[in-house]
Amino acid sequence: MRFRSKDEIQKHLAAQRTSGMTISAYCRQEKISQNTFFNWRKRFAGPQDIPSTIPFLKLPFAAPAVERLDLILPNGARISAPMSFGVPILRDVVRLLAPLRPHR
């Protein structure tokens, strides 16, 4: 393992950026471990090493239209659930809430 000064490391970082080579190819050519190169980049990254824009996928913002089932039991208990709510679960919820006394 060879010690490299901060200036030497920054020269390697800049040389790789301007070389047009992948990090893998540059490291192979310069006989530098890729792990070492990534550690250098993490420790000595300058503003030029940080991308000015980060590509992302733009998605339209819209709340999904979910059909809902709204039930009001005779005792005043309210149940609101998506239509995809399972019938057995809904039946159990109604059985639990139906015997409750009305809230006054």
C-alpha positions as CSV (number, residue, x, y, z in Angstrom):
1,M,0.0,0.0,0.0
2,R,1.4,3.4,-1.0
3,F,0.7,6.6,0.8
4,R,-0.6,9.4,-1.4
5,S,-0.9,13.1,-0.4
6,K,-4.1,15.0,-0.6
7,D,-3.0,16.8,-3.7
8,E,-2.1,13.5,-5.4
9,I,-5.5,12.1,-4.5
10,Q,-7.3,15.1,-5.8
11,K,-5.3,14.9,-9.1
12,H,-6.4,11.3,-9.5
13,L,-10.1,12.3,-8.9
14,A,-9.9,15.1,-11.4
15,A,-8.0,12.9,-13.9
16,Q,-10.6,10.2,-13.8
17,R,-13.4,12.8,-14.2
18,T,-11.8,14.3,-17.3
19,S,-10.5,11.0,-18.8
20,G,-13.9,9.8,-20.0
21,M,-13.1,6.4,-18.5
22,T,-15.2,4.5,-16.0
23,I,-13.9,4.4,-12.5
24,S,-13.2,0.7,-13.0
25,A,-11.1,1.2,-16.1
26,Y,-9.2,4.2,-14.6
27,C,-8.4,2.3,-11.4
28,R,-7.2,-0.7,-13.4
29,Q,-5.0,1.6,-15.6
30,E,-3.5,3.4,-12.5
31,K,-3.3,0.2,-10.4
32,I,-5.6,1.7,-7.7
33,S,-8.1,-0.3,-5.8
34,Q,-11.7,0.7,-6.6
35,N,-12.5,0.7,-2.9
36,T,-9.6,3.1,-2.3
37,F,-10.8,5.4,-5.1
38,F,-14.3,5.5,-3.7
39,N,-12.9,6.2,-0.2
40,W,-10.9,9.1,-1.7
41,R,-13.9,10.4,-3.5
42,K,-16.0,10.3,-0.3
43,R,-13.3,12.0,1.8
44,F,-12.0,14.6,-0.7
45,A,-15.0,15.3,-2.9
46,G,-15.1,18.9,-4.1
47,P,-18.0,20.8,-5.5
48,Q,-17.1,19.5,-9.0
49,D,-17.6,15.9,-7.8
50,I,-21.2,16.5,-6.7
51,P,-23.7,16.4,-9.6
52,S,-25.5,19.7,-10.0
53,T,-28.7,18.0,-11.1
54,I,-30.0,14.6,-10.1
55,P,-32.2,13.0,-12.7
56,F,-35.5,11.8,-11.4
57,L,-38.8,10.6,-12.7
58,K,-41.6,13.1,-12.7
59,L,-44.9,11.6,-11.7
60,P,-48.2,13.4,-11.9
61,F,-49.6,14.0,-8.4
62,A,-53.1,12.8,-8.0
63,A,-54.6,11.0,-5.1
64,P,-55.8,7.6,-6.2
65,A,-59.6,7.4,-6.6
66,V,-60.6,4.8,-4.0
67,E,-64.2,3.8,-3.7
68,R,-65.2,3.7,-0.1
69,L,-67.9,2.0,1.8
70,D,-69.3,4.1,4.6
71,L,-71.6,2.5,7.2
72,I,-73.4,4.1,10.1
73,L,-74.8,1.5,12.5
74,P,-78.0,2.1,14.4
75,N,-76.0,2.8,17.6
76,G,-74.2,5.6,15.8
77,A,-70.9,3.7,15.2
78,R,-69.3,4.7,11.9
79,I,-67.3,2.4,9.6
80,S,-65.4,3.7,6.6
81,A,-63.4,1.3,4.6
82,P,-62.2,0.8,1.0
83,M,-64.4,-1.3,-1.2
84,S,-61.6,-3.8,-1.3
85,F,-62.0,-4.4,2.4
86,G,-62.6,-8.1,3.0
87,V,-66.2,-9.1,3.7
88,P,-65.2,-11.5,6.6
89,I,-63.2,-8.6,8.3
90,L,-66.1,-6.2,7.8
91,R,-68.5,-8.7,9.3
92,D,-66.3,-9.1,12.4
93,V,-66.0,-5.3,12.8
94,V,-69.8,-4.9,12.6
95,R,-70.3,-7.7,15.1
96,L,-67.9,-6.0,17.5
97,L,-69.4,-2.5,17.1
98,A,-73.2,-3.4,16.9
99,P,-73.7,-4.2,20.6
100,L,-72.1,-1.0,21.8
101,R,-74.5,1.6,23.3
102,P,-75.0,4.8,21.4
103,H,-72.6,7.6,22.3
104,R,-74.5,10.6,23.8
